[in-house]
Amino acid sequence: MITVTNPPRFLISQTAFIGDVILATALLEELHERLPNARIDMLVRRGNEGLLANHPLLNEVLVWDKKGKGGLLGKYGTLLDLLKLLRERQYDVILNLQRFGTTGLLTALANARISIGFAKNPFSRWFTYAVDHRIEPGIHEVDRNAGLLEPLELPNWRARRTRPRLYPSADDYAAVKPYQTGGYRCIAPTSVWFTKQYPLALWAEVIQQLPGDETVYLLGAPSDAAICDSLIRMVPGRTVINLAGKLSLLASAALMQGARMNYVNDSAPLHLCSSTNAPTTAVFCSTVPEFGFGPLADVSRVVQTPHPLDCRPCNLHGRAKCPLGHFLCANSIAAGDVAGQQEGA
């Protein structure tokens, strides 16, 4: 077992995207459970810090402005400032959840007593411990991240998976209360990647098959508002409200928590559902659940093409367009399968 300061100081580094930060909170929860007196900080990229507002287990959220000012020089200027800060903090343990060089360099040079990351990181040879990163059926991303704790031999180990968790505030719940006057469902129809996004025309068919006496809320970023407006025009006569860009991420999580069902792609809203144990129907197009990013809510299901496709999965993250032009991995998923049984779809 590690010998550290009392209380021990930990830094969890996850400067990737929204979904990655959400999933990283599972490691935060497990670390606190196994070492309750630990002081835990978390490093995220600018723009994602709002996800961790109100988090009762965090001592501090550190923010790295990856874009900086002045292009590449600005980016690496902020990196040097961040490195100086990390060295001043004298962390006992840094847990690096990424496999990319920049955060690996930070981890290696931060002067922590113990540094742990994945062996695939190009700077892993300078970590105290390098852990295998395995993409295999049955291994979720939260399991991979939890594996970073194994070298520490912490007490209170339990053979169960820890779910990610966010903490919407009273204000977040108040912000969505006006939308919760009756039964409702949420759809997050977009994705950054085209091949991870169920086609808009099929989403329209899904809406047509949902109970007509329930409201459907469309969720997304401000940049998704126009697409959501287009979807509404495709389902005249249905009660569909566009909330894209109108709610914070935590308020969106609060709304999804009370929905009868949430319909999402393989993207950040899926993990928002997992973080509040909200009912989830996750549609996987070009990617597959075996990558380790499936839903974790108690009430959840995965919908994907019923056909074996030699071209699927076409890569780990999704693409800007279907390389073969037919997009069968999405177009062959029936809207009825996504809508599911009306009583508890």
C-alpha positions in Angstrom: 0.0 0.0 0.0 1.2 3.5 -0.7 2.6 5.7 2.0 1.5 9.3 1.5 0.7 12.5 3.3 -2.3 12.7 5.5 -4.7 13.4 4.0 -3.3 12.1 0.7 -3.6 14.5 -2.3 -4.8 13.0 -5.6 -5.2 14.5 -9.0 -7.4 12.9 -11.7 -6.5 14.2 -15.1 -9.1 14.0 -17.9 -8.9 16.8 -20.4 -10.8 15.2 -23.2 -14.4 15.7 -24.0 -17.7 15.9 -22.1 -18.5 12.2 -22.1 -14.9 11.3 -20.9 -15.2 13.7 -18.0 -18.5 12.2 -17.0 -17.1 8.7 -17.1 -14.1 9.8 -15.1 -16.4 10.7 -12.1 -16.8 6.9 -11.5 -13.1 6.8 -10.6 -13.7 9.8 -8.3 -16.5 8.0 -6.6 -14.6 4.8 -6.2 -11.4 6.5 -4.9 -13.5 8.4 -2.3 -15.2 5.1 -1.2 -11.9 3.3 -0.8 -9.9 6.2 0.7 -12.5 8.6 2.3 -9.9 11.1 3.7 -8.3 11.7 0.3 -8.2 15.2 -1.1 -9.1 14.9 -4.7 -8.6 17.5 -7.4 -9.6 17.0 -11.1 -8.0 18.5 -14.2 -10.3 19.2 -17.2 -10.2 21.3 -20.3 -11.9 24.7 -20.3 -15.6 24.4 -21.0 -16.1 21.1 -19.1 -15.6 22.5 -15.6 -19.4 23.2 -15.3 -20.0 19.4 -15.2 -18.3 19.2 -11.9 -20.1 22.1 -10.2 -21.5 21.1 -6.8 -19.5 17.9 -6.7 -19.2 17.1 -3.0 -16.2 14.8 -3.3 -13.9 17.3 -5.1 -11.5 19.6 -3.4 -10.8 21.7 -6.5 -11.3 21.6 -10.2 -8.3 22.7 -12.3 -8.9 24.0 -15.8 -6.6 23.9 -18.7 -7.3 26.3 -21.6 -6.1 24.0 -24.4 -6.7 26.6 -27.1 -5.0 29.4 -25.2 -4.4 32.8 -26.9 -2.0 33.2 -29.7 -2.3 29.8 -31.4 0.2 27.1 -30.7 2.4 29.4 -28.6 -0.6 30.3 -26.4 -1.5 26.6 -25.9 1.9 25.6 -24.8 2.3 28.7 -22.7 -0.8 27.7 -20.7 0.7 24.2 -20.5 3.8 25.5 -18.9 1.7 27.5 -16.4 -0.3 24.4 -15.6 2.9 22.3 -15.1 4.2 24.9 -12.7 1.0 24.7 -10.7 1.0 20.9 -10.5 4.6 20.9 -9.3 3.7 23.4 -6.6 0.8 21.3 -5.4 3.1 18.3 -4.8 0.5 15.6 -5.3 0.9 12.3 -3.8 -0.7 10.5 -6.7 -1.6 11.6 -10.3 -4.0 9.4 -12.2 -3.9 10.2 -15.9 -6.9 8.8 -17.7 -5.7 9.6 -21.2 -3.4 8.0 -23.7 -2.2 11.1 -25.4 1.2 12.7 -25.2 0.5 16.1 -23.8 -1.2 14.9 -20.6 1.4 12.2 -20.4 4.2 14.8 -20.4 2.3 16.7 -17.6 2.0 13.6 -15.6 5.7 12.6 -16.0 7.0 16.1 -15.1 4.5 17.1 -12.3 6.8 15.8 -9.6 4.1 13.7 -8.0 5.2 11.0 -5.6 3.4 8.4 -7.7 2.2 8.8 -11.3 -0.1 6.2 -12.9 -1.4 6.1 -16.4 -2.0 3.8 -19.3 0.9 1.9 -21.0 -0.3 3.2 -24.4 0.6 6.8 -23.4 3.9 7.7 -25.2 5.3 9.0 -21.9 4.3 6.0 -19.9 7.9 4.9 -19.4 8.3 7.8 -17.1 5.2 6.9 -15.0 5.6 5.1 -11.7 3.1 2.6 -12.9 1.8 1.9 -16.5 -1.4 0.0 -16.7 -2.7 -2.0 -19.7 -5.6 -0.3 -21.6 -7.8 -3.1 -22.9 -10.7 -2.8 -25.3 -12.5 -6.1 -24.9 -16.1 -7.3 -24.6 -17.3 -6.9 -21.0 -14.8 -4.2 -20.1 -16.4 -0.7 -19.7 -14.4 2.5 -19.8 -15.1 3.0 -16.1 -13.5 -0.4 -15.5 -10.4 0.6 -17.5 -10.1 3.8 -15.4 -10.7 1.9 -12.1 -7.7 -0.3 -13.1 -5.5 2.6 -12.5 -6.1 2.2 -8.8 -4.8 -1.4 -8.7 -1.1 -0.5 -8.2 -2.0 1.5 -5.0 -3.5 -1.6 -3.2 -6.1 0.5 -1.6 -8.5 -1.0 1.1 -12.2 -1.6 0.7 -12.1 -3.3 -2.7 -15.4 -4.5 -3.9 -16.1 -6.7 -6.9 -18.6 -4.4 -8.5 -18.7 -1.6 -11.0 -18.9 2.0 -9.8 -21.3 4.2 -11.8 -20.3 7.8 -12.8 -22.2 10.5 -10.9 -23.0 14.1 -11.4 -24.7 16.4 -8.9 -27.3 18.8 -10.4 -28.0 21.6 -7.9 -31.3 22.8 -6.5 -31.2 25.5 -9.2 -30.7 22.9 -11.9 -33.8 21.0 -10.8 -35.7 24.3 -10.5 -34.7 25.2 -14.0 -36.3 22.1 -15.5 -39.4 21.8 -13.2 -41.6 23.8 -15.6 -41.0 21.1 -18.2 -42.0 18.3 -15.8 -45.8 19.0 -15.4 -46.7 15.8 -17.3 -45.2 12.6 -18.7 -42.2 13.3 -21.1 -39.4 11.7 -22.9 -36.1 13.2 -24.1 -34.2 12.7 -27.3 -30.7 13.9 -27.9 -30.6 13.4 -31.7 -27.2 14.7 -32.7 -23.5 13.7 -32.4 -20.3 15.4 -33.2 -19.6 12.5 -35.6 -21.9 11.8 -38.5 -21.6 8.0 -38.3 -22.6 8.0 -34.6 -25.8 9.9 -35.3 -29.0 8.1 -36.0 -30.6 9.7 -39.1 -33.0 12.5 -38.6 -35.7 10.9 -40.7 -35.6 7.8 -38.5 -35.7 9.9 -35.3 -38.9 11.4 -36.8 -40.3 7.9 -37.2 -39.4 7.2 -33.6 -41.3 10.3 -32.3 -44.4 9.2 -34.3 -44.3 5.9 -32.5 -44.1 7.3 -29.0 -47.2 7.9 -26.8 -49.1 10.9 -28.2 -50.0 12.3 -24.8 -46.4 12.8 -23.8 -44.1 15.7 -24.5 -40.8 15.0 -26.3 -37.9 17.3 -25.4 -35.0 17.6 -27.8 -31.7 18.2 -26.1 -28.3 19.3 -27.4 -25.8 22.1 -27.7 -26.6 25.6 -29.1 -25.1 24.4 -32.4 -27.7 21.6 -32.5 -30.7 23.9 -32.3 -31.2 24.2 -36.1 -31.2 20.4 -36.6 -33.7 20.0 -33.8 -35.9 22.6 -35.4 -35.7 20.6 -38.6 -36.8 17.5 -36.7 -39.8 19.3 -35.2 -40.9 20.3 -38.7 -40.9 16.6 -39.7 -43.4 15.6 -37.0 -46.4 18.1 -37.3 -49.1 17.6 -34.7 -46.7 16.1 -32.1 -45.8 18.0 -28.9 -42.0 18.3 -29.4 -40.1 21.1 -27.8 -36.6 22.2 -28.8 -34.4 22.7 -25.7 -31.0 22.5 -27.5 -28.8 25.2 -26.1 -31.3 26.3 -23.5 -30.2 24.1 -20.6 -26.8 23.6 -18.9 -25.4 20.1 -18.9 -26.4 19.6 -15.3 -29.9 20.9 -15.9 -30.1 18.5 -18.9 -29.1 15.7 -16.6 -31.8 16.7 -14.1 -34.4 16.7 -16.9 -33.3 13.3 -18.2 -33.5 11.9 -14.7 -37.2 12.4 -14.6 -38.0 11.2 -18.1 -39.9 8.1 -18.8 -37.2 7.3 -21.3 -34.2 9.0 -22.9 -33.1 8.2 -26.5 -29.5 8.9 -27.3 -26.7 8.2 -29.7 -23.3 6.9 -28.6 -22.4 10.3 -27.4 -22.2 12.5 -24.2 -26.0 12.5 -23.4 -25.7 8.7 -23.0 -23.2 9.3 -20.2 -25.4 12.1 -18.7 -28.1 9.4 -18.3 -25.6 7.0 -16.6 -24.5 9.8 -14.2 -28.0 10.2 -12.8 -29.3 6.6 -13.3 -31.8 7.9 -15.9 -33.6 5.4 -18.2 -31.6 5.0 -21.4 -32.1 3.7 -24.9 -28.8 4.0 -26.6 -28.5 3.7 -30.4 -25.2 2.5 -31.7 -24.5 3.1 -35.4 -20.9 2.8 -36.6 -19.5 2.1 -33.1 -20.3 -0.9 -30.9 -21.0 -1.3 -27.2 -18.0 -3.7 -26.9 -15.7 -0.6 -27.1 -16.8 0.0 -23.5 -19.0 3.1 -23.7 -22.5 1.6 -23.3 -25.2 2.7 -20.9 -24.9 2.0 -17.1 -28.3 3.0 -15.8 -30.4 0.4 -14.1 -33.0 0.7 -16.8 -31.2 0.8 -20.1 -30.9 -1.0 -23.4 -28.8 -0.9 -26.5 -30.3 -0.8 -30.0 -28.1 -1.6 -33.0 -28.3 -3.1 -36.5 -29.6 -6.7 -36.5 -27.4 -7.4 -39.5 -23.7 -8.6 -39.4 -21.8 -5.9 -41.3 -18.2 -6.5 -42.3 -17.6 -2.7 -42.2 -18.8 -2.3 -38.6 -17.2 -0.9 -36.5 -15.4 1.3 -39.0 -13.3 2.9 -36.3 -13.3 3.7 -32.6 -14.6 7.3 -32.6 -16.9 7.7 -35.6 -16.4 9.5 -38.9 -17.5 12.6 -40.7 -19.2 10.4 -43.3 -19.8 6.7 -44.1 -16.7 5.5 -46.0 -18.8 3.2 -48.2 -21.7 5.7 -48.7 -24.6 3.5 -47.6 -24.5 4.1 -43.8 -26.2 0.7 -43.3 -25.1 0.5 -39.7 -27.7 3.3 -39.0 -30.2 3.0 -41.8 -30.9 -0.7 -41.0 -32.0 0.1 -37.4 -35.8 0.2 -37.4 -37.4 3.1 -35.7 -39.8 0.7 -34.0 -36.8 -1.0 -32.3 -35.6 2.3 -31.0 -39.1 3.4 -29.8 -39.6 0.1 -28.1 -42.7 -1.0 -26.1 -44.8 2.0 -25.4 -45.5 1.1 -21.8 -41.9 1.4 -20.7 -40.0 1.8 -23.9 
